[in-house]
């Protein structure tokens, strides 16, 4: 399943990477149009692959790995909150 987040610029992705407290690992492809985001937790790692469309300021994410007992909507809500913090938390 793929989910699209709107309002995500390259600056937001850079801010997200800058907030790394050890629980998030953001790896951008060399062309900065996609990559992976890994969140480490005690329940197990969550790995998402994303494709970024800078012209539309959108990021499409696909969950590649997650703990069996963690619901997908919870993961998407957590990612949405992290993107909002990266967008609005640094103005």
N, C-alpha and C positions, 0 to 999 in steps of 0.2 A: 504494500500500500504506500502510495506517495502522497505527501501533504505539502501544499504550497503556502509559504509565509510571504506576505507582502510588506513593503517598506524596508526591505533589507538591502542596504548599500554595502559597498566594500569597506567603508569606514566603520559600519556596524560590526562587520566580521572582524576587522582589526581590533576594535574595542573588546569584543568578546574574547579574542585571543589574549588581549592584555589583562583581562580579569582572571586569568588562569590561577586558581588557588590549588592546583594539583588534582582537582577532581575532573576538570575538562582538558582534553587534549585536542586542539584544532590543527589539522594539517591541510593546508591549501595546496592544490595542484600548482605547478609553476606558472600556468597561465591565469591563475586566480579565478577560474570559472567554476570550480568545484573542489571537492575534497572529502575528508571524513572528519567527524566529530565523535570523540569517544568520551563517555562520562564514566568514571570509575566510582563504584560504590561497594558497600559491604555485601550487597545482594548479588552482585555481578556487574560486569561491564555492559554498557549500552553503546552500540556503535551505529551511527547513521552516516549514510553517504548523501552528499548534497550537490546540487548543481545550482549555480548562481547566475541569474540573468541581470547584469548591471543596468541595461537599458530600461528594463521594467521594474527594477529594484525588487526582485522576487528571488526566493530561494526555495527550491523543491527538495524535500528530504525523503529518504527511504530508510526505514529502520532495517538494518542488516542483522543485528544481534541484540537481544534483550533477555533479561531474566524471565523465565516462564510465568512467574506469578505477578509481574508488574504489567498492568494494563496499558495498552497503547495510548488511549486518551490521556492518561496521566503523564506519559512521556512527552506527548505533544504539548500539553499544557505547561510542563516544566520548560521545554524548549522555547515556547512562546514568551514565557516570563523572562528567561535569560536574554532573549533578543530585545524585549522591551527595556530591560535594565541597560543593555548596551546602547540602545537608541536614545533613551531619555535620561538615563542616569548620569550623563556626562555633559549636559548642556551648560 
